[in-house]
Amino acid sequence: VAQDVSAATQVVPLSRSGRWAVALAAVGGLLFDGVELGMMPIASLSVTRSLLGDAYTPSRGGDWFAWLTASLMLGAAIGGIVLGRLGDQRGRVQALGVSILTYSVFAGLGAFVESLPQLLALRFLVGLGVGGVWPNAVALVAECWPNTSRPVLAGLMGMAINSGILLLSQVARWQPITPDSWRWLFGWCALPAALGVAVLLFLPESPLWNLARAAAASGDKTPTPASPLRELFRPPLLRITLIGMLIGSIPLIGAWAASKWMIPWADAVAGSSNPGYKAAAQGWWALGAAIGSFLGSQIAGLIGRRWSYFLISLASTGLTGGLFLLTLLLAEKCLTVGFILCFVATLFFGWLPLYLPELFPTRVRATGSGLAYNSGRFATAIGVLASGTLVAAFGGDFSKVGATMGLIYALGMIVIWLAPETSGADLSRTNTDTITQAST
């Protein structure tokens, strides 16, 4: 837990309007993050049919979907670290604005691609911005809002990404995406560039970051590090960094396992007899995800960070196994279990924006949060590319794949007890000599 141990200084808070501007910018940036994350699942089939032409086959289309998804995930993993570092060195606001502009501009350029390799490169660049928004948004909100308000704000930030996915699905229903009409979607995704410009021009910087920067410039004995990554990977922060990476990776890998395999599993079993069942399963997933990602931080505020993470991990482990192995598909209760699983599994994504900023001192908060949150995306990118091999290893049985991959949640029940309990952490103060302690 980042704690003040010397030269503690009370930060002058932002005005009410300044705090609301920060909250709206952070939630807006994450909302359009969700739009980018949801684009390829909706548009990939039409895009690949259009760009491959007569060379298109379902197998090649599936391969390109995996590559495009993995490219974005890899970019997001790198962007979360690189642009998180920018947030610690140049300010949360500058890094947030740059991140939003990055994913907006490169998404918009997708409207002009003439080949899938071009789109593959652009999706990686979009991913850089997608990954950079999260650590800077959560650090900025954590440092600008009172401690009593942070659980609600963390819930809204967690909910924003899934709401972006839902928003995109509704836009696609209003204007269908086809092989002959898909470029408009990429152009539409360039619109958040206006938000990025507004952030850079008008959004107030974190007073906590400003004070830490001023202390470093005045010759304080603990200056802002030239390399936040270097500080994170050496004592006293090394242990906290590694624990944070594990805590952040487990929900990302688990969510991929649960959501990725639930939909094709439903489609494979329902088959042609019930073609709408896959869409129904996805609808229940989206509803559960939106609610769960908001409430995770509220639960953490009520019962503590460690106990809430442990119980969410326990419930996710049981529900994943129950959904894939015990529930009869095409029975009404299966969709209900799917909704409950997605609700529980996405509680993590309200919990993480509240907890991760509390782990790290101001001078490396954005880098540390970005590293902890985005590390799991490296594994997710590999998992997407290896999904065909994984299905083959289980004889094409999606239920066994999903249940096995869902066991990642069980690891969370162990790892969380190595982490500090940060309930009551006060982020309204900064200092020039920060240490890390784990409360027991």
N, C-alpha and C positions, 0 to 999 in steps of 0.2 A: 504494500500500500504506500503510495506516495504520501509522506508526512512531512510537516514542517518541524524542524528541530532547532533552527537558529535564524535570527534576523527575519522572523516572520513579519510580513507586512500585509495589512488589510487592503484589499483591492477596491478601488472606487468602482462601483457597478455601472453598467450601461443604463441609459434611460429606458423607460418602459417601451417606447417606440423602437429603440435600438435593439432591445431583446427580442421583440416580436419580429423585427426585420431579420435577425439572425435565425430565428426559428423557421420562418417562412422560406428563407433561402435554403436552409439545410434540408427541410422536408421536400421542397421543390426539386432540389438537386437529386435527392434519392428517389423521388417519384419517377423522374426521367431516367434514372439508373435502371429502374424496373422495366421501363419501356424498352430499353436496349437489351436487357436480359431476356425479355420475352419475344424479341423480334424474330429470331431464327426458327423457334418452334412453330410460329405462325406462317412465316414467309418462305421457309427453306424449300419446300416442295415446289412452289411456283417459280422461285428464282432459279433453282437448278434445272427445271424443265425448260425455262426460257433460255438460259445461257448454254446448256448442253445441246439443245436442239434434238436432232435425230439420234445423237449419241446417248441420250438419256435412257437409263434403266433404273428400276427401283433400287437395285443394289448400289449403283453409282450415286444415286440421289441420297441414299442412306449414308454412304461413305462421306459425301461432301457435307451433309448435315453434321456428322461427327466432327469433321475437321473445322468447320466454321464455328461450332460451339466451343471446341477445345481452344481455338485461336483466341476467342474472346476471353475465355477463362484464364488463359496464360497471360494475356495482356492485362487483365484485371489484377492478377496476382502480382505482377511486376509493378503496375501502376500504383497499387496500394502502398507499396514500399517506397518507390521513388518519389511519388507526389506527397506521401506522408512526410518524408524527409524534407521536402520543399516547405511543407507547412510548419515544421519546426524551425527551419532556418530563415524563411522569408515571410512567414505569417500564415495563419489559417485562411484568411480571406483571399489572399493572392493564390494560394494553392487550390482552394475551392473553386474560384473563378476559372483558373486555368483548366482544372479537371472537367468542369461543365462544358467549357468551350471545346476541349479536346474531343469528348465523345459526340458533341453536336456537329462539329465541322466534319469529322471523318465519317459520321453516319450519313450526313447529307451528301458527301461525295459518292456514297454507294449508289446514288441514283444514276451515276454516269458510267458505271463499270461496264466493261465489254466481255469480261471473262471471270470465271470463278477464282483463279489465283489472285486477280486484282481485289476481289471482294474479300478473300482470305486475309490479305495484308491489311485492308481497311478495318476488318473486324478486330484484328489484333490492336490496332491503334485506337479504335473505339474503346476496347477493353482497358487501355491505359487510363483513360478518363473515368470509366466506370469504377475502377478500383481506387482511384484517387479521391473520389468524392467522399466515400464512407469515413475514412479516418479523420479527414479535415472537418467534415460536418459534425461528427460526434464530439471531437475535441472542442470545436468552437461553441457548440451548445452547452457542453459540460462546464466550460469556463465562463460563460456569459449569463447563465441562469442560476437562480438560487438552488441550493441543494434540495429543498422540499419540492421543487418543480421538476427536477430532473427525471424522476420515474415516468411521469406523463410524457415529457418530451422524448425520452428514449423510446417509449412505446409508439409514439407517432412516427419517429424515424424508422423504427422497425417495420411498421405497417406501410410506410410510404413505398417501399420497393415492391411489395406484393400488390399494392394499389396501382402501381404503374403497369404491372403485367395485366391486371384486370382492365385498366383503361385502354391498353392496346387491343385487347380482345374485343372490346366494345367498338372501337374505331374500325376494326377489321370486319365486324358484323355490319356496320353501317356502309362501308365501302369495301366490298369483297376483294381479296388479293388473288389474282390469277396469273398464269404465265404471260398473259398479254397486258396485265395492269398490276405492277408491283413497284415500279420506280417511284411512284408518288409517296409510298410509305417512307422511303429513305429521305426524301425531301421534307416530309412532315417531321421527321425525327431531328432535323436540323434546327427547328424552331427554338429549342431551349438555349441556343446560343445567345438569345436576348437576355436570358436570366444570367448567363455567365458574364456578360458585359456589365449588367446592373450590379452584380456582386463586386466586380473589380472597381467600379466607379463609386458606389454608394454605401456598401455594407461596412459597418464599423468593425474594427479589429478587436480581438479578445483582449480585454484589459489585463488579464493574467499574463498572456504572452507578451504584451507590451512592457509590463513591469519586469518580467524575467529578462527580457532583452535589454532593458535599460540598466538593470543590475549588472548584466554581463559587460555592457559598454562602459560602465563606470569603474571597471577594474575589480569587480567582485572576485573572490578567490575561486568561485566555481562558475566559470563562464559557460555560455552556450557552446556545446561541443561542436567542433568542426565537422565531426562525423557522428550523427546520432546513432547510426547502426553500430559503430565501433563501441560506443558506450553501452548500448543494449546487450552486446555480446561479451561483456566483461563484468566482473563483480563490481558493485553489489547487485546489478540488474540482470545478470545472466540467468539466474534461476527463474526470476519472475518472467523474463522474456520467453524462455522455453516452455514454462507452464502456460503462459498466455497463448502461445502458438498451438499447443495441444487443445486448450479449452476452446479456441476459436475454430480449429480445424474440424473437430468432431461434429458439430452441428452442420457444417457445410457438406462434409462427406456424407453424413447421415441423411440430410435432406435430398441430396442427389440420389442416394440409394432408394429412399422411400418414394419420391415423386417420379423418378425416371422409370422405375420398374412397375409401379402401380398402374400406369396408363397402358403400356404395351401388354401387361398381364391381363388387364381387363379386355383389351381388344382381341388378344389371342384366344381367350376362353369364350367370349361372347360371339366372335366370328360374325358371319353374315346374318345370323338369326336375330341379332340385336345390334345393328350398326351404331345406334345412338348411345350405347352404354358407355363407350369410351369418353364421349363428350360429357355425359352425366358425371362420370368419375372425376374428370378434370374440373368440372364445376364445383363439386363438393370439395376438392382439394383447394381451389382458389378461395372459397369461402372460409374454410378452416384456417388457411394460412393468413388471411387478412386479420381475422379476429385474434389468432394466437400471437402473431407478431406484435400486436398492440399490448396484450395483457402480460407478456413475459416480464416486463420491467415492474409492473404493479405487484406481481407475485414476489419478485425479488425484494421489493421494498417492504413487503409485509412479513416475510418469514426469513429473510437474510439471503445473501448471495449464494453461499455454498449449499445450504439446504435446498434452495429452489432449483439450482442446477442439478443436484443429485436426484431430486424427485422427478424433474423433467426427463433426465436420462433414463431413470428406472421405468417410467411410464412409456417412453418412446421405444425402449427395448421390448417391453411386453406387447405393446400394440402392434409393432412392426411384425413380430413373429405371429401374433394372432391374426393379423390381416392376411398375411400371405399363406399361412399353413392351416389355420383352423376355421376360417370363415368360408361358408359356401358362396362362391361367386354367383352373381345374378340373383341372389336373395337380397331383399331390401335391406337387411341389417349390414350387408357388406359395404354399401355406400355410407351407412352411418358410421361404421368402424373406420372407413377411410377418412371421413370428415374429422372424426375424433383424433385419429393419428396425425393428420396434418395440422390440426389445431395444437396438439401437444408438441409436435416436433418443431413447429415454428415459434413456440414460446421462447426458444433460444434467441431468436432474432430481435426480440424486444429486450431480452436480458443482456445481450452483448453490448449494445450501445450504452447501457448504464454501467456495466462492470469494467469493460476494458479501459476506458479513460481513467478510472480510479487506480489502476495498477501502476501507472507511469507518472513520473514527475513532469512538470510543465515543459521543460526544455526538450524532452523526447516523446511527449504524449502522442502526437500525431503519427510519428514513425512507429512507435511501439504498438499503438492501436491498429495501424494499417498492417503491420507485420503479423500481428496475432490473428487478425480477422482474415487476411487474404492468403495466409500460408496454405489453408485447406484447398484453395483453388488450384494450386499446383497438382495436388492429388486428384481433384475432380477432373482436371483436364486430361490427365493420364487415364482415369477411369472411363471417360467418354470414349477415348480412342480405343480402349481395350474392351469395350462393352461387347463387341461381337465375339471375341475370344471367351469372355466370361460366360455368355449365354451358351456357347458351344460346350464349355466345360461342364455345365449342369444339364446337358442334354436338351437344351431349349426350354427348360422348365423355368419360367419367369418367377414362379412363386418361391422356388428354392434360391434363386439369385437374390430376390428381394429380402427374404428372411435372413440369408447369410450376411448380406451387406449391412442389414440393419443392426447387426451385433456391434457395430462401431459405437453405438450409444452406450453399450455396457461399459466400455472403456471410460466414458465420462463419469460414471459412478465412482471410479477409483481416482481419476486425475484430479477431480475437484477438491479432494481433501488435502492435496498438496498445495493448493492455492490459498492465498490470504483471504480472510473475511473482511470486506471493505465497507460493510454497512456503517453508515455514519461518517464516511470520509468527507472531509470539508475541502472542496475545491475552490472556495472563495478566497483562499490565501495562497501566497507564493512565498518563496524563500530563495536563498542563494546557496543553500547547503542541504540538499535533499537526500535522504536515505530511504531504503526500502525495508519495511518490516512486515512480517506476517503475524497477524493477530491470531490467537488461538481461542 
